[in-house]
């Protein structure tokens, strides 16, 4: 992970944060460090500092100046050729594609209890 972080430094490079990486690290800190130390009455400030460091890294991306992208006429024309689809149509298409096939029906209890011979 450290090698990936080297290339994800927002102060050095123009980049987008690997949110999945940051969330995994935050979950790792949350799961592997106790909230309290000692007899359970003192806050674990090491854990809080680690969480702060990760969250601050994510926020540093938000403070960067936005990219200065210029419109490209050819891309805009290409994108306007796609058909217009409503949100509901997209939901219907997604449901049709993602819905798994119905599982095979189980034999009814009234049928014979002996299994069918193999074919």
TIGUGU-909638 format. One record per residue: residue in three letters; z, x, y of N, C-alpha, C in turn. Coordinates in steps of 0.05 Angstrom, whole numbers, plus 32768, in hexadecimal, padded with zeros to 4 digits. Example, Ala and Ser with C-alpha at 12.3 -4.5 7.8 and 13.67 -1.06 7.14 Angstrom:
BEGIN
Ala809C81087F8E809C80F67FA6809C81087FBE Ser808E81017FD3808F81117FEB809D81028001 
This chain:
BEGIN
Unk800080107FE8800080008000800080118019 Unk800D80288018800E803980307FF280428038 Unk7FE0804780257FC58050802C7FB68039803A Unk7FBC802080327FAF800A803F7FBA8006805B Unk7FD4800A805F7FE0800880797FD5801C808D Unk7FCE803380827FC3804880947FAA803E80A2 Unk7F9A802E80947F818024809F7F85800980AD Unk7F9C7FFE80AC7FA27FE380B87FB37FE680D1 Unk7FB37FFD80DD7FC3800180F57FB47FF6810D Unk7FBE7FE181197FAF7FD4812F7FAD7FE68148 Unk7FBF7FFA814B7FBE800C81627FA78020815F Unk7F9F802681467F8B803A81427F6F802F813F Unk7F6D801881317F52800E81297F4F7FF18132 Unk7F367FEA81367F307FCE813A7F2F7FC2811E Unk7F427FB181187F427FA680FD7F4F7F8A80FD Unk7F4D7F7D80E77F5A7F6480E27F717F6980CF Unk7F887F5B80D37F9E7F6080C17F997F5580A5 Unk7FA27F6380917FA17F5980767FBA7F488072 Unk7FB87F2F80797FCF7F1E80797FDC7F1C805D Unk7FCC7F1C80487FD77F1B802D7FE97F338028 Unk7FE17F4A80317FF17F63802D800B7F60803C Unk800A7F57805580237F55806580367F408058 Unk802B7F2A804F803C7F15804380497F1F802A Unk803A7F2E801A80467F3A8001805D7F4C8008 Unk80597F5C801D806F7F6F802480877F60802F Unk80837F4B803E80997F3B804880A87F2E8031 Unk80997F23801E80A57F17800680B47F2B7FF6 Unk80AA7F447FF480B77F597FE580D27F5F7FF2 Unk80D27F62800C80EC7F67801B80FF7F508017 Unk80F57F38801981067F20801781127F1E7FFB Unk81027F237FE6810B7F207FCB811D7F377FC1 Unk81187F4F7FCC81267F677FC0813C7F727FD2 Unk81437F657FE7815A7F6E7FF7816D7F567FFB Unk81867F5B7FF9819A7F467FFC819D7F3F8019 Unk81A47F26801F81A97F1D803A81C37F298046 Unk81D67F2D803481F07F36803D81F87F4F802D Unk82077F60803982117F78802B822F7F78802A Unk823A7F8B801C82587F8C801982627F758009 Unk82767F68801482827F51800682747F37800D Unk825C7F398017824C7F21801D82507F168039 Unk825E7F25804A82637F1B806582547F2A807A Unk82487F40807382397F508087821B7F4D8083 Unk820D7F47809881F07F43809781E27F5E8090 Unk81CF7F5C807E81BF7F74807681AA7F79808C Unk81B27F8B809F81A07F9180B581887FA280AD Unk818A7FB0809781737FBF808D815D7FAC8085 Unk81647F97807781517F83806F81447F768088 Unk81557F6F809B814A7F6280B481387F7580C3 Unk813E7F8F80C3812D7FA280D181127FA580C2 Unk81127FA580A880F97FA6809980E87F8E809E Unk80F47F76809E80E57F5E80A480DA7F5E80C1 Unk80EA7F6880D480E17F6A80EF80C97F7D80F1 Unk80CA7F9380E480B47FA780E5809A7F9A80DB Unk809B7F8B80C580837F7F80BA80797F6980CD Unk808A7F5980D780827F4380E980777F4F8103 Unk80847F64810D807A7F708126805E7F7C8122 Unk80597F87810A803E7F928105802A7F7C8106 Unk80307F6580FA801D7F4E80FB80197F458118 Unk802F7F448127802C7F3A8143801C7F4E8154 Unk801C7F68814D800D7F7B815D7FEF7F75815C Unk7FE67F6881477FCA7F6081467FC57F4A815B Unk7FD87F39815F7FD57F2381727FD47F2C818F Unk7FE07F4481947FE27F4E81B07FC97F5E81B8 Unk7FB87F6481A47FA07F7381AA7F8D7F6281BA Unk7F7C7F7081C97F687F6281D87F547F5781C4 Unk7F497F3F81C97F367F3481B67F1C7F4481B5 Unk7F0E7F41819F7EF47F4E819D7EE17F4281B1 Unk7ED07F5381BB7EBC7F4A81CF7EA17F4881C2 Unk7E9E7F3181B57E867F2C81A67E727F1D81B7 Unk7E597F2581B57E447F1881C47E357F0581B2 Unk7E2C7EEE81BC7E1C7EDC81AB7E027EE981A2 Unk7DFA7EE4818A7DE07EED81807DCF7ED5817B Unk7DB97ED381897DA87EBB81897D9E7EB6816D Unk7D967ECA815E7D8A7EC681447D9F7EB98131 Unk7DB87EC281337DCD7EB881217DD37E9B812A Unk7DD47E9681447DDA7E7A814D7DC47E678144 Unk7DAB7E7081457D957E5F813B7D977E5A811D Unk7D9E7E6F810E7DA17E6C80F17DB77E5880EB Unk7DCD7E5A80F97DE47E4880F37DDE7E2B80FB Unk7DCD7E26810E7DC87E0A81167DB57DFC8102 Unk7DA97E0B80F07D977DFF80DC7DA67DF280C5 Unk7DC07DF880C27DD07DEB80AD7DD47DCE80B3 Unk7DD47DBD809E7DD97DA080A37DF57D9B80AD Unk7DF87D8780BD7E127D7F80C77E207D6F80B1 Unk7E397D7780AB7E487D6A80967E647D6380A2 Unk7E6D7D4A809C7E877D4280A67E9D7D4E8095 Unk7EB57D4D80A07ECC7D5780917ED07D488076 Unk7ECC7D2E80777ECF7D1E805E7EBA7D26804A Unk7EA27D2B80527E8D7D34803F7E957D4F8033 Unk7E9F7D6180437EA87D7B80387EBF7D778024 Unk7ED17D66802A7EE77D6180187EDD7D557FFD Unk7ECA7D427FFF7EBE7D377FE77EB07D4C7FD6 Unk7EA07D5D7FE37E927D727FD57EA67D857FC8 Unk7EBB7D8C7FD67ECF7D9E7FCC7EDD7D927FB4 Unk7EE47D797FB67EF27D6B7F9F7EDF7D6A7F87 Unk7EC67D657F8C7EB37D637F757EB17D7E7F67 Unk7EB07D937F767EAD7DAE7F6B7EC77DB77F5E Unk7EDE7DB37F6A7EF77DBE7F617F057DAD7F4C Unk7EFE7D937F4A7F0C7D827F377F057D8A7F1B Unk7F197D917F0A7F127D997EEF7F097D817EDF Unk7EFB7D867ECA7EF27D717EB87F0A7D647EAB Unk7F087D4B7EA47F1F7D3D7E977F247D497E7C Unk7F3E7D4C7E747F447D577E5A7F3B7D447E44 Unk7F357D4F7E2C7F2C7D3D7E177F427D297E10 Unk7F397D127E087F4C7CFD7E027F5B7D047DE8 Unk7F757CFF7DE77F847D047DCF7F807CED7DBB Unk7F827CF27DA17F7E7CDC7D8E7F937CC77D91 Unk7F8C7CAF7D8C7F9F7C997D8F7FB37C997D78 Unk7FCB7C907D7D7FE07C907D687FD87C7F7D50 Unk7FC67C6C7D537FC07C5A7D3C7FAC7C677D28 Unk7FA07C7E7D317F8D7C8B7D1E7F9D7C997D09 Unk7F8F7CA27CF47F9D7CAE7CDD7FAB7CC87CE6 Unk7FC07CCE7CD97FD07CE67CE17FC57CFF7CD6 Unk7FB27CFE7CC47FA67D177CB97F917D217CCB Unk7F8F7D3B7CCF7F7B7D467CE17F5F7D437CD6 Unk7F4C7D427CE87F307D3F7CE07F277D597CD3 Unk7F167D577CBF7F0C7D6F7CB27EFB7D7F7CC6 Unk7EFC7D9A7CC37EEC7DAB7CD67ECE7DA77CD0 Unk7EBE7DAA7CE57EA17DA67CE37E937DC07CE0 
